[in-house]
Amino acid sequence: MYDYLLKPLLFSLDPETAHDLMRSVCRVVNWPALSQLVRSQFAVDDARLKVSVAGLSFDNPVGLAAGFDKNVELLGLWNAIGFGHIELGTVTSLAQPGNPRPRIFRLVNDKALINRMGFPSGGADEIEKRLKLIRGRFSSLPIIGMNIGKSKVTELEKAVDDYCCSFSRVHHYVDYITVNVSSPNTPGLRQLQERDRLLELLKALQKLNALRKPIFVKLAPDLTFEAIEEVLECCFDSGMAGVIATNTTIGRAGLTTRIDQAGGLSGKPLFNRSLEVVRFIGERLQGRMALIGVGGVSTSDDVLAMLAAGAELVQVYTGLVYGGPGFVKSLNLGLLSFMGQYECSSLQEAALVWKSLKSGNLHPRAAV
């Protein structure tokens, strides 16, 4: 139905108009009974998919990346279509409209998007109210994270207070927090990835973290490996739970579509760079922090590649746009198919087997 009816309809509209239409229609799934009914058709429940990361238990490794549900409007839908975790936001301390439209562009032949949304947000006070309401309505939800970013009008020198305001409003109602210092669409934001600024920010957030919620830092794919190592040291020094790699890219490598639009590129062309960054980080973490891989994940093989590179979870965004509501189910069923074929009892085992196969080992079970 999605491929032959809904997708052609949605893709005939401006991308943000299509997204607004989807949000309006799908709010009905925020009622628990309907959400659970839909979930019975889409969710994949299998013990082999379960994973524990940063002290949290996930039903499966596939999560929703930040940006799809900026203002906590569709938690019932994400629960219904089987996500193992949901990252909401980005939320800013102050309400703001984001950048002028048009600000999302489809690159259909590349299965990609370019966006320059600029953190449109209802503001931390409003998001706190919505989180409290939806938490009271649902007795059970997947792991929920909140992505926090800097308000556009806030000067860099006051960024720490801005992030702390958002953190204090929302952290009671979510399972983890992600610090977004890597979006390319807020002027100056990526300067917060510099060592001194980042360390000040992360230590300030930890001081507020009386509930000891896991805090992740989301990195840009455009950082040099030297800069990534500096960010990792800041994360170690400030007691972060892990990192998320990667955000969208300002690069345009690998595109077949000719387009002259500013913004962050996501989708299939980003996958190789994201995987490269995940592998680099995974080799350096050695289990000291958690790692979530995101960027161009569109098949179960991509999920396995991320896991084999060191990620413990993955997140998707653009793949959901092109794959529709059955996308998460297809990824999880693909993982189970691989695990069944090679008699794997866990995702970690599957990642080892996949890595062995890709290295040309004729006896993949020998890697386990």
VOBA-1610 file (N, C-alpha, C; in pm, whole numbers, padded with zeros to 5 digits, always signed):
BEGIN
Met+00083-00120+00000Met+00000+00000+00000Met+00087+00126+00000Tyr+00195+00123+00078Tyr+00281+00241+00084Tyr+00348+00266-00050Asp+00408+00162-00108Asp+00484+00179-00232Asp+00396+00220-00349Tyr+00274+00166-00354Tyr+00192+00187-00474Tyr+00082+00292-00458Leu+00055+00333-00335Leu-00052+00430-00313Leu-00004+00551-00233Leu+00040+00528-00110Leu+00074+00640-00022Leu+00201+00712-00067Lys+00304+00636-00102Lys+00430+00700-00139Lys+00416+00789-00262Pro+00352+00743-00371Pro+00333+00834-00486Pro+00256+00961-00448Leu+00156+00946-00360Leu+00080+01063-00316Leu+00168+01159-00238Leu+00241+01107-00140Leu+00325+01192-00057Leu+00439+01255-00137Phe+00496+01178-00230Phe+00609+01229-00307Phe+00564+01326-00417Ser+00434+01337-00439Ser+00384+01439-00532Ser+00375+01575-00465Leu+00391+01577-00332Leu+00383+01700-00255Leu+00523+01748-00218Asp+00533+01877-00184Asp+00656+01929-00125Asp+00690+01843-00003Pro+00819+01810+00020Pro+00855+01719+00129Pro+00801+01760+00266Glu+00810+01888+00300Glu+00763+01927+00432Glu+00610+01927+00440Thr+00544+01959+00330Thr+00397+01948+00326Thr+00354+01803+00346Ala+00425+01712+00281Ala+00396+01569+00297Ala+00417+01526+00442His+00523+01575+00502His+00551+01540+00641His+00443+01595+00734Asp+00400+01718+00709Asp+00293+01779+00790Asp+00163+01700+00776Leu+00133+01655+00653Leu+00012+01575+00630Leu+00021+01444+00707Met+00135+01379+00698Met+00155+01254+00770Met+00138+01274+00921Arg+00193+01382+00974Arg+00181+01409+01117Arg+00036+01428+01157Ser-00040+01500+01077Ser-00180+01526+01109Ser-00262+01399+01111Val-00242+01314+01010Val-00320+01190+00997Val-00282+01090+01106Cys-00155+01081+01136Cys-00106+00974+01223Cys-00117+01005+01372Arg-00161+01126+01407Arg-00179+01156+01550Arg-00283+01064+01615Val-00373+01008+01534Val-00475+00919+01588Val-00412+00797+01654Val-00292+00760+01610Val-00225+00642+01665Val-00166+00672+01804Asn-00179+00794+01851Asn-00134+00826+01986Asn-00227+00771+02093Trp-00339+00712+02054Trp-00425+00646+02151Trp-00372+00505+02172Pro-00344+00466+02296Pro-00277+00340+02324Pro-00341+00217+02261Ala-00474+00208+02263Ala-00539+00089+02209Ala-00511+00074+02059Leu-00518+00184+01984Leu-00492+00178+01841Leu-00344+00154+01814Ser-00260+00216+01893Ser-00116+00196+01878Ser-00080+00049+01896Gln-00137-00014+01998Gln-00108-00155+02022Gln-00164-00244+01913Leu-00280-00207+01858Leu-00339-00285+01749Leu-00249-00283+01626Val-00200-00164+01590Val-00110-00153+01476Val+00021-00223+01505Arg+00067-00213+01629Arg+00193-00275+01667Arg+00191-00426+01649Ser+00075-00485+01671Ser+00064-00630+01656Ser+00092-00675+01513Gln+00080-00583+01417Gln+00107-00616+01277Gln+00250-00581+01234Phe+00314-00491+01304Phe+00443-00441+01259Phe+00562-00479+01349Ala+00541-00488+01477Ala+00653-00512+01569Ala+00704-00655+01556Val+00834-00671+01566Val+00899-00803+01563Val+00953-00830+01702Asp+00898-00932+01766Asp+00935-00965+01904Asp+01014-01094+01904Asp+01143-01083+01928Asp+01229-01201+01929Asp+01345-01174+02024Ala+01370-01266+02115Ala+01473-01246+02216Ala+01611-01226+02155Arg+01634-01278+02035Arg+01766-01265+01972Arg+01795-01121+01931Leu+01693-01038+01921Leu+01712-00898+01881Leu+01739-00806+01998Lys+01717-00855+02119Lys+01730-00769+02236Lys+01877-00736+02262Val+01898-00615+02313Val+02034-00570+02342Val+02031-00473+02458Ser+02134-00478+02542Ser+02146-00386+02655Ser+02259-00288+02626Val+02229-00159+02633Val+02325-00054+02601Val+02313+00056+02706Ala+02424+00097+02763Ala+02429+00207+02861Ala+02329+00186+02975Gly+02313+00060+03015Gly+02223+00028+03125Gly+02077+00024+03088Leu+02045+00037+02960Leu+01906+00035+02913Leu+01883-00090+02829Ser+01762-00145+02836Ser+01728-00266+02762Ser+01641-00231+02642Phe+01688-00271+02523Phe+01621-00240+02397Phe+01564-00368+02338Asp+01440-00362+02289Asp+01376-00480+02230Asp+01437-00518+02096Asn+01491-00423+02025Asn+01560-00450+01899Asn+01658-00335+01873Pro+01751-00352+01779Pro+01857-00252+01764Pro+01822-00131+01679Val+01701-00126+01622Val+01667-00022+01525Val+01590+00091+01593Gly+01647+00211+01590Gly+01584+00327+01651Gly+01553+00435+01550Leu+01466+00526+01590Leu+01434+00643+01508Leu+01532+00754+01542Ala+01596+00809+01440Ala+01690+00919+01462Ala+01615+01048+01492Ala+01683+01138+01561Ala+01625+01269+01589Ala+01596+01344+01460Gly+01493+01429+01465Gly+01457+01510+01350Gly+01324+01476+01290Phe+01280+01351+01309Phe+01153+01310+01251Phe+01035+01355+01337Asp+01054+01355+01467Asp+00948+01395+01560Asp+01006+01499+01655Lys+01018+01621+01605Lys+01085+01727+01679Lys+01007+01772+01801Asn+00874+01762+01795Asn+00791+01822+01900Asn+00700+01723+01972Val+00742+01596+01976Val+00673+01492+02053Val+00526+01482+02012Glu+00504+01456+01885Glu+00369+01449+01831Glu+00325+01309+01792Leu+00419+01214+01774Leu+00382+01086+01713Leu+00440+00966+01787Leu+00453+00973+01918Leu+00510+00862+01992Leu+00430+00734+01974Gly+00298+00747+01965Gly+00215+00629+01945Gly+00245+00559+01813Leu+00273+00637+01709Leu+00307+00580+01578Leu+00440+00506+01583Trp+00540+00568+01644Trp+00672+00502+01648Trp+00668+00374+01729Asn+00589+00375+01835Asn+00566+00252+01911Asn+00499+00148+01823Ala+00403+00191+01743Ala+00323+00099+01662Ala+00403+00029+01553Ile+00499+00099+01493Ile+00569+00038+01381Ile+00699-00032+01423Gly+00718-00047+01554Gly+00815-00143+01602Gly+00955-00096+01631Phe+00975+00033+01651Phe+01109+00081+01683Phe+01154+00028+01820Gly+01285-00002+01830Gly+01342-00042+01957Gly+01372+00076+02047His+01394+00192+01988His+01404+00316+02064His+01369+00433+01974Ile+01334+00545+02037Ile+01285+00662+01966Ile+01359+00783+02020Glu+01430+00852+01931Glu+01498+00975+01973Glu+01418+01095+01922Leu+01363+01171+02015Leu+01279+01286+01984Leu+01366+01411+01971Gly+01304+01519+01921Gly+01377+01645+01906Gly+01434+01661+01766Thr+01516+01759+01750Thr+01590+01835+01849Thr+01500+01941+01916Val+01510+01950+02050Val+01440+02053+02124Val+01539+02163+02160Thr+01493+02287+02155Thr+01573+02402+02198Thr+01505+02467+02318Ser+01581+02538+02398Ser+01522+02597+02519Ser+01414+02699+02485Leu+01436+02773+02376Leu+01339+02874+02332Leu+01261+02822+02213Ala+01134+02856+02207Ala+01055+02821+02088Ala+01110+02899+01968Gln+01119+02832+01854Gln+01169+02899+01735Gln+01114+02831+01610Pro+01096+02908+01500Pro+01033+02853+01380Pro+01128+02776+01290Gly+01258+02788+01312Gly+01353+02727+01220Gly+01376+02815+01098Asn+01441+02760+00998Asn+01474+02835+00877Asn+01352+02849+00786Pro+01355+02946+00694Pro+01242+02964+00602Pro+01225+02843+00508Arg+01099+02820+00467Arg+01073+02717+00366Arg+01101+02773+00227Pro+01131+02683+00131Pro+01151+02538+00143Pro+01283+02506+00210Arg+01284+02398+00286Arg+01403+02363+00365Arg+01428+02212+00370Ile+01349+02135+00293Ile+01375+01992+00275Ile+01366+01962+00126Phe+01459+01881+00076Phe+01464+01850-00067Phe+01490+01701-00085Arg+01407+01636-00167Arg+01424+01494-00196Arg+01520+01476-00312Leu+01605+01376-00302Leu+01691+01333-00410Leu+01656+01187-00436Val+01547+01166-00508Val+01486+01034-00518Val+01581+00932-00578Asn+01653+00969-00684Asn+01743+00873-00748Asn+01856+00829-00656Asp+01888+00913-00559Asp+01995+00879-00463Asp+01940+00825-00332Lys+01808+00818-00318Lys+01746+00779-00192Lys+01805+00864-00078Ala+01800+00994-00098Ala+01862+01088-00005Ala+01771+01208+00018Leu+01805+01285+00120Leu+01739+01412+00150Leu+01845+01517+00180Ile+01813+01642+00150Ile+01889+01755+00201Ile+01793+01837+00286Asn+01833+01869+00408Asn+01747+01953+00491Asn+01829+02065+00554Arg+01764+02177+00570Arg+01820+02289+00646Arg+01712+02344+00738Met+01654+02252+00817Met+01541+02287+00903Met+01577+02395+01005Gly+01694+02385+01066Gly+01734+02485+01164Gly+01664+02472+01298Phe+01637+02348+01342Phe+01579+02322+01473Phe+01445+02393+01496Pro+01343+02376+01411Pro+01212+02428+01450Pro+01164+02355+01575Ser+01124+02429+01676Ser+01095+02367+01805Ser+00988+02445+01879Gly+00904+02372+01949Gly+00805+02437+02034Gly+00865+02493+02162Gly+00992+02464+02186Gly+01059+02512+02307Gly+01051+02411+02420Ala+01148+02417+02511Ala+01161+02316+02616Ala+01040+02311+02710Asp+00980+02424+02740Asp+00863+02424+02830Asp+00747+02346+02768Glu+00720+02370+02640Glu+00610+02300+02573Glu+00641+02151+02558Ile+00765+02118+02524Ile+00802+01978+02508Ile+00791+01903+02640Glu+00827+01968+02749Glu+00811+01906+02881Glu+00665+01868+02906Lys+00572+01957+02873Lys+00429+01929+02892Lys+00384+01811+02807Arg+00430+01806+02683Arg+00389+01698+02594Arg+00445+01563+02640Leu+00571+01563+02685Leu+00629+01439+02735Leu+00553+01388+02857Lys+00519+01477+02948Lys+00445+01438+03067Lys+00309+01381+03030Leu+00241+01442+02933Leu+00110+01395+02890Leu+00118+01257+02827Ile+00211+01237+02735Ile+00217+01109+02664Ile+00267+00998+02755Arg+00356+01030+02848Arg+00402+00930+02944Arg+00287+00884+03033Gly+00199+00977+03066Gly+00083+00940+03148Gly-00019+00858+03072Arg-00021+00872+02941Arg-00120+00802+02859Arg-00079+00658+02831Phe+00049+00634+02807Phe+00098+00501+02771Phe+00161+00432+02892Ser+00121+00310+02917Ser+00181+00233+03027Ser+00313+00171+02984Ser+00332+00155+02853Ser+00454+00093+02803Ser+00494+00156+02671Leu+00621+00195+02660Leu+00675+00252+02537Leu+00818+00201+02520Pro+00871+00205+02397Pro+01012+00173+02379Pro+01100+00274+02452Ile+01229+00250+02454Ile+01324+00345+02510Ile+01310+00479+02439Ile+01300+00588+02518Ile+01281+00722+02463Ile+01404+00808+02494Gly+01459+00871+02391Gly+01567+00967+02409Gly+01522+01105+02363Met+01591+01207+02410Met+01562+01343+02367Met+01692+01409+02321Asn+01688+01463+02201Asn+01801+01533+02142Asn+01786+01682+02173Ile+01888+01742+02234Ile+01881+01884+02269Ile+01985+01963+02191Gly+01946+02084+02149Gly+02034+02170+02071Gly+02027+02314+02118Lys+02110+02398+02058Lys+02117+02539+02095Lys+02011+02621+02021Ser+01944+02711+02093Ser+01853+02806+02029Ser+01932+02898+01936Lys+01874+02930+01823Lys+01945+03008+01722Lys+01989+03144+01774Val+01904+03210+01856Val+01936+03346+01900Val+02036+03347+02016Thr+02064+03231+02072Thr+02157+03225+02185Thr+02301+03233+02135Glu+02377+03325+02191Glu+02517+03338+02153Glu+02596+03217+02204Leu+02705+03184+02132Leu+02786+03069+02171Leu+02834+03079+02314Glu+02864+03200+02358Glu+02915+03220+02494Glu+02811+03183+02599Lys+02683+03180+02560Lys+02576+03145+02653Lys+02514+03010+02621Ala+02580+02933+02535Ala+02525+02805+02490Ala+02508+02706+02604Val+02600+02707+02700Val+02592+02611+02810Val+02462+02630+02888Asp+02428+02752+02921Asp+02303+02779+02994Asp+02183+02737+02911Asp+02189+02757+02779Asp+02079+02722+02690Asp+02054+02571+02691Tyr+02161+02493+02676Tyr+02148+02347+02680Tyr+02101+02300+02818Cys+02155+02361+02923Cys+02117+02320+03058Cys+01969+02344+03085Cys+01915+02452+03030Cys+01772+02480+03045Cys+01689+02368+02983Ser+01723+02328+02860Ser+01649+02220+02794Ser+01663+02090+02871Phe+01785+02060+02914Phe+01811+01936+02988Phe+01724+01928+03113Ser+01720+02037+03188Ser+01647+02036+03314Ser+01497+02019+03294Arg+01446+02062+03178Arg+01303+02050+03150Arg+01262+01908+03111Val+01346+01839+03036Val+01301+01714+02972Val+01360+01587+03029His+01468+01593+03104His+01537+01468+03135His+01459+01377+03229His+01364+01432+03305His+01282+01348+03393His+01194+01251+03315Tyr+01159+01285+03192Tyr+01058+01211+03118Tyr+01115+01124+03006Val+01247+01117+02995Val+01308+01035+02890Val+01411+00942+02953Asp+01454+00845+02875Asp+01550+00745+02924Asp+01694+00786+02901Tyr+01717+00871+02801Tyr+01853+00921+02776Tyr+01844+01056+02706Ile+01956+01127+02705Ile+01967+01258+02642Ile+02079+01253+02538Thr+02056+01316+02423Thr+02162+01332+02324Thr+02194+01481+02308Val+02321+01513+02313Val+02367+01651+02298Val+02404+01672+02151Asn+02328+01757+02086Asn+02348+01782+01943Asn+02436+01906+01926Val+02562+01882+01890Val+02654+01991+01861Val+02705+01980+01717Ser+02628+01907+01634Ser+02680+01870+01502Ser+02587+01901+01386Ser+02470+01959+01411Ser+02384+01997+01299Ser+02452+02108+01218Pro+02446+02100+01085Pro+02507+02205+01004Pro+02416+02325+00981Asn+02295+02322+01039Asn+02193+02419+01000Asn+02168+02530+01102Thr+02241+02530+01213Thr+02237+02641+01308Thr+02374+02707+01306Pro+02381+02835+01269Pro+02511+02902+01255Pro+02597+02889+01381Gly+02721+02845+01361Gly+02816+02837+01470Gly+02805+02714+01558Leu+02700+02633+01541Leu+02677+02522+01633Leu+02794+02425+01637Arg+02850+02394+01520Arg+02956+02294+01517Arg+03084+02340+01586Gln+03093+02469+01618Gln+03207+02516+01697Gln+03205+02457+01838Leu+03087+02410+01881Leu+03076+02349+02013Leu+03140+02212+02018Gln+03184+02159+01903Gln+03259+02034+01902Gln+03407+02056+01936Glu+03449+02183+01942Glu+03587+02212+01980Glu+03608+02175+02127Arg+03726+02128+02157Arg+03754+02063+02285Arg+03710+02145+02407Asp+03757+02268+02420Asp+03729+02344+02542Asp+03580+02375+02558Arg+03517+02415+02449Arg+03373+02445+02454Arg+03293+02319+02488Leu+03328+02208+02424Leu+03253+02084+02444Leu+03269+02033+02587Leu+03391+02037+02637Leu+03414+01986+02772Leu+03338+02068+02875Glu+03334+02199+02858Glu+03258+02285+02949Glu+03110+02249+02945Leu+03056+02229+02826Leu+02915+02195+02811Leu+02882+02061+02875Leu+02960+01960+02845Leu+02930+01826+02894Leu+02942+01816+03045Lys+03041+01882+03102Lys+03055+01880+03248Lys+02941+01953+03316Ala+02892+02060+03254Ala+02777+02133+03311Ala+02652+02046+03310Leu+02631+01971+03203Leu+02515+01883+03195Leu+02525+01770+03297Gln+02643+01717+03316Gln+02658+01610+03415Gln+02629+01659+03556Lys+02659+01786+03585Lys+02629+01840+03717Lys+02479+01844+03742Leu+02402+01861+03634Leu+02255+01863+03646Leu+02195+01724+03649Asn+02275+01624+03617Asn+02224+01490+03591Asn+02212+01408+03719Ala+02131+01457+03812Ala+02114+01389+03941Ala+02051+01251+03924Leu+01970+01234+03820Leu+01906+01105+03796Leu+01996+01007+03723Arg+02116+01053+03686Arg+02216+00970+03618Arg+02163+00908+03490Lys+02091+00988+03415Lys+02045+00941+03284Lys+02166+00933+03188Pro+02171+00831+03102Pro+02278+00824+03003Pro+02275+00947+02911Ile+02391+01006+02887Ile+02403+01120+02795Ile+02494+01080+02680Phe+02447+01102+02558Phe+02522+01074+02437Phe+02559+01206+02368Val+02665+01202+02290Val+02704+01317+02208Val+02696+01276+02061Lys+02628+01357+01980Lys+02613+01326+01838Lys+02717+01402+01757Leu+02791+01329+01675Leu+02904+01385+01601Leu+02871+01408+01454Ala+02942+01502+01395Ala+02931+01529+01252Ala+03021+01434+01173Pro+02978+01393+01054Pro+03064+01309+00971Pro+03177+01386+00904Asp+03172+01517+00914Asp+03269+01601+00844Asp+03392+01633+00929Leu+03395+01585+01053Leu+03512+01605+01138Leu+03629+01522+01087Thr+03750+01572+01105Thr+03869+01491+01078Thr+03881+01386+01188Phe+03958+01281+01161Phe+03976+01178+01263Phe+04047+01235+01386Glu+04135+01330+01365Glu+04202+01394+01479Glu+04101+01467+01566Ala+04007+01538+01503Ala+03904+01610+01578Ala+03811+01512+01649Ile+03781+01401+01585Ile+03696+01299+01649Ile+03762+01246+01775Glu+03894+01222+01769Glu+03965+01174+01888Glu+03956+01275+02002Glu+03962+01404+01969Glu+03949+01507+02073Glu+03810+01503+02136Val+03707+01486+02052Val+03571+01477+02103Val+03557+01355+02194Leu+03613+01243+02154Leu+03605+01122+02236Leu+03672+01143+02371Glu+03785+01212+02374Glu+03852+01240+02501Glu+03764+01326+02592Cys+03694+01423+02531Cys+03600+01506+02610Cys+03488+01419+02668Cys+03440+01325+02589Cys+03334+01235+02635Cys+03383+01147+02749Phe+03505+01095+02738Phe+03563+01015+02846Phe+03578+01100+02973Asp+03633+01218+02957Asp+03663+01304+03072Asp+03538+01350+03145Ser+03427+01361+03074Ser+03303+01413+03135Ser+03204+01302+03169Gly+03241+01177+03148Gly+03156+01066+03189Gly+03035+01042+03101Met+03047+01070+02971Met+02936+01044+02881Met+02910+00894+02867Ala+02783+00860+02839Ala+02748+00719+02821Ala+02791+00667+02685Gly+02799+00757+02586Gly+02836+00712+02453Gly+02827+00822+02350Val+02847+00783+02225Val+02841+00876+02113Val+02749+00820+02005Ile+02694+00912+01926Ile+02611+00876+01811Ile+02681+00929+01687Ala+02706+00841+01592Ala+02779+00877+01470Ala+02702+00822+01349Thr+02652+00911+01262Thr+02683+01052+01254Thr+02558+01134+01223Asn+02574+01267+01229Asn+02470+01359+01185Asn+02475+01369+01033Thr+02401+01461+00976Thr+02404+01484+00831Thr+02536+01549+00791Thr+02566+01545+00661Thr+02692+01598+00612Thr+02670+01719+00521Ile+02767+01810+00524Ile+02764+01923+00430Ile+02830+01884+00298Gly+02890+01766+00292Gly+02951+01717+00169Gly+02846+01668+00070Arg+02886+01652-00054Arg+02795+01606-00159Arg+02855+01490-00239Ala+02951+01421-00179Ala+03018+01311-00249Ala+02919+01198-00275Gly+02930+01138-00393Gly+02850+01021-00426Gly+02713+01049-00483Leu+02675+01176-00495Leu+02543+01207-00550Leu+02540+01194-00702Thr+02429+01139-00752Thr+02405+01140-00896Thr+02313+01255-00935Thr+02237+01305-00837Thr+02146+01417-00860Thr+02223+01549-00856Arg+02199+01634-00953Arg+02261+01767-00952Arg+02165+01863-00880Ile+02213+01916-00769Ile+02129+02005-00690Ile+02217+02105-00617Asp+02174+02229-00616Asp+02249+02335-00550Asp+02166+02390-00436Gln+02166+02318-00324Gln+02092+02357-00205Gln+02180+02337-00083Ala+02182+02437+00004Ala+02257+02425+00128Ala+02180+02336+00225Gly+02253+02277+00319Gly+02189+02195+00420Gly+02263+02064+00441Gly+02209+01983+00531Gly+02271+01856+00563Gly+02215+01745+00476Leu+02304+01665+00419Leu+02267+01552+00335Leu+02254+01427+00420Ser+02142+01356+00402Ser+02121+01228+00471Ser+02079+01124+00369Gly+02080+00999+00410Gly+02038+00893+00321Gly+02153+00809+00269Lys+02124+00730+00169Lys+02217+00629+00120Lys+02357+00681+00088Pro+02374+00799+00026Pro+02510+00846-00005Pro+02596+00871+00118Leu+02534+00884+00234Leu+02607+00911+00357Leu+02660+00784+00422Phe+02609+00669+00382Phe+02636+00546+00456Phe+02785+00513+00467Asn+02858+00519+00356Asn+02998+00479+00361Asn+03081+00565+00456Arg+03057+00696+00454Arg+03130+00784+00545Arg+03089+00758+00690Ser+02960+00741+00715Ser+02915+00713+00851Ser+02975+00583+00902Leu+02978+00482+00816Leu+03035+00353+00855Leu+03184+00368+00885Glu+03252+00448+00805Glu+03395+00472+00827Glu+03419+00538+00963Val+03335+00637+00996Val+03348+00704+01126Val+03315+00609+01240Val+03210+00529+01225Val+03172+00432+01328Val+03286+00333+01351Arg+03345+00286+01243Arg+03456+00191+01257Arg+03574+00255+01330Phe+03606+00378+01294Phe+03716+00450+01358Phe+03689+00466+01508Ile+03566+00507+01542Ile+03532+00527+01683Ile+03529+00394+01757Gly+03471+00291+01694Gly+03461+00161+01758Gly+03596+00105+01796Glu+03695+00126+01712Glu+03830+00076+01740Glu+03892+00147+01859Arg+03850+00270+01885Arg+03907+00347+01994Arg+03829+00336+02124Leu+03702+00305+02115Leu+03624+00296+02238Leu+03657+00170+02317Gln+03670+00056+02247Gln+03703-00070+02313Gln+03611-00097+02433Gly+03482-00068+02414Gly+03385-00095+02519Gly+03379+00008+02630Arg+03457+00115+02621Arg+03457+00217+02727Arg+03330+00301+02727Met+03268+00315+02610Met+03141+00388+02597Met+03056+00317+02492Ala+02928+00348+02492Ala+02838+00292+02393Ala+02851+00369+02261Leu+02812+00304+02152Leu+02821+00364+02019Leu+02695+00331+01940Ile+02631+00434+01888Ile+02512+00418+01804Ile+02546+00466+01664Gly+02519+00383+01564Gly+02550+00417+01426Gly+02428+00467+01352Val+02444+00576+01279Val+02333+00633+01202Val+02390+00705+01081Gly+02317+00695+00970Gly+02360+00760+00847Gly+02348+00667+00729Gly+02237+00675+00658Gly+02222+00598+00535Gly+02186+00453+00553Val+02146+00411+00672Val+02108+00272+00693Val+01977+00244+00619Ser+01982+00150+00524Ser+01862+00124+00443Ser+01831-00024+00427Thr+01919-00114+00471Thr+01896-00258+00462Thr+01944-00325+00590Ser+01904-00450+00609Ser+01953-00525+00725Ser+02103-00550+00712Asp+02153-00559+00589Asp+02296-00573+00568Asp+02370-00449+00620Asp+02311-00332+00601Asp+02369-00208+00654Asp+02373-00213+00807Val+02266-00265+00868Val+02263-00276+01014Val+02378-00366+01061Leu+02394-00480+00995Leu+02501-00572+01032Leu+02638-00509+01014Ala+02654-00431+00909Ala+02782-00363+00885Ala+02812-00266+00999Met+02711-00192+01044Met+02730-00099+01155Met+02765-00175+01284Leu+02695-00286+01309Leu+02722-00363+01430Leu+02862-00423+01425Ala+02902-00472+01308Ala+03035-00530+01294Ala+03144-00425+01310Ala+03112-00298+01278Ala+03208-00188+01291Ala+03221-00137+01434Gly+03133-00183+01522Gly+03143-00144+01662Gly+03019-00081+01721Ala+02919-00050+01639Ala+02794+00005+01692Ala+02717-00102+01768Glu+02642-00060+01867Glu+02556-00152+01942Glu+02409-00134+01903Leu+02377-00018+01851Leu+02243+00013+01802Leu+02259+00093+01673Val+02151+00102+01596Val+02149+00190+01479Val+02025+00278+01487Gln+02028+00387+01412Gln+01912+00473+01397Gln+01887+00498+01249Val+01760+00523+01216Val+01723+00549+01076Val+01638+00675+01069Tyr+01640+00736+00953Tyr+01561+00857+00926Tyr+01516+00854+00780Thr+01609+00880+00689Thr+01575+00888+00548Thr+01524+00754+00495Gly+01580+00644+00545Gly+01533+00512+00504Gly+01386+00492+00533Leu+01337+00553+00641Leu+01195+00543+00675Leu+01110+00619+00574Val+01159+00734+00528Val+01087+00813+00427Val+01066+00731+00300Tyr+01171+00665+00256Tyr+01164+00588+00132Tyr+01105+00449+00151Gly+01119+00393+00273Gly+01073+00256+00296Gly+00935+00243+00354Gly+00885+00349+00418Gly+00750+00346+00471Gly+00738+00276+00605Pro+00614+00257+00653Pro+00592+00206+00789Pro+00639+00063+00811Gly+00657-00015+00704Gly+00707-00151+00719Gly+00858-00160+00722Phe+00926-00046+00718Phe+01071-00043+00705Phe+01141-00107+00826Val+01098-00072+00945Val+01162-00125+01066Val+01143-00276+01072Lys+01023-00320+01040Lys+00994-00464+01040Lys+01084-00537+00940Ser+01104-00478+00823Ser+01188-00543+00722Ser+01332-00555+00768Leu+01383-00452+00838Leu+01519-00459+00890Leu+01533-00569+00995Asn+01438-00574+01087Asn+01446-00675+01193Asn+01427-00816+01140Leu+01337-00834+01045Leu+01319-00966+00985Leu+01443-01007+00907Gly+01507-00910+00842Gly+01630-00940+00771Gly+01740-00986+00866Leu+01749-00922+00982Leu+01846-00963+01083Leu+01817-01105+01132Leu+01691-01134+01157Leu+01655-01268+01205Leu+01681-01374+01098Ser+01659-01338+00973Ser+01686-01432+00865Ser+01835-01468+00861Phe+01920-01367+00873Phe+02064-01391+00874Phe+02103-01476+00996Met+02046-01442+01111Met+02079-01514+01233Met+02033-01659+01227Gly+01919-01681+01164Gly+01873-01817+01146Gly+01961-01897+01052Gln+02004-01833+00944Gln+02088-01900+00845Gln+02220-01946+00905Tyr+02277-01862+00995Tyr+02408-01893+01051Tyr+02402-01932+01199Glu+02280-01963+01246Glu+02260-02016+01381Glu+02318-01924+01489Cys+02289-01795+01476Cys+02335-01696+01574Cys+02229-01678+01682Ser+02273-01670+01805Ser+02178-01654+01916Ser+02170-01510+01966Ser+02256-01421+01912Ser+02255-01282+01957Ser+02304-01192+01843Leu+02279-01063+01858Leu+02326-00967+01759Leu+02478-00959+01755Gln+02541-00971+01872Gln+02686-00967+01877Gln+02745-01084+01798Glu+02684-01199+01811Glu+02729-01316+01738Glu+02709-01296+01588Ala+02594-01241+01552Ala+02565-01215+01410Ala+02664-01118+01350Ala+02703-01015+01426Ala+02799-00917+01377Ala+02934-00983+01350Leu+02976-01074+01438Leu+03103-01144+01419Leu+03099-01232+01295Val+02987-01301+01276Val+02973-01387+01158Val+02972-01303+01031Trp+02899-01194+01033Trp+02893-01106+00915Trp+03032-01054+00881Lys+03107-01011+00982Lys+03242-00960+00960Lys+03332-01069+00902Ser+03316-01190+00952Ser+03395-01302+00902Ser+03364-01331+00756Leu+03237-01328+00722Leu+03197-01351+00583Leu+03254-01245+00490Lys+03248-01120+00533Lys+03295-01011+00448Lys+03447-01013+00432Ser+03516-01076+00527Ser+03661-01085+00516Ser+03705-01204+00431Gly+03605-01282+00385Gly+03635-01395+00297Gly+03656-01526+00370Asn+03627-01529+00498Asn+03638-01654+00574Asn+03533-01753+00527Leu+03575-01871+00485Leu+03482-01971+00433Leu+03407-02044+00545His+03450-02021+00668His+03385-02087+00781His+03344-01982+00884Pro+03234-01911+00856Pro+03197-01796+00941Pro+03176-01832+01087Arg+03135-01955+01118Arg+03113-01991+01257Arg+03244-01993+01335Ala+03357-02005+01264Ala+03485-02009+01333Ala+03518-01877+01399Ala+03449-01769+01357Ala+03475-01637+01416Ala+03405-01620+01549Val+03312-01706+01581Val+03231-01690+01701Val+03302-01750+01821
//
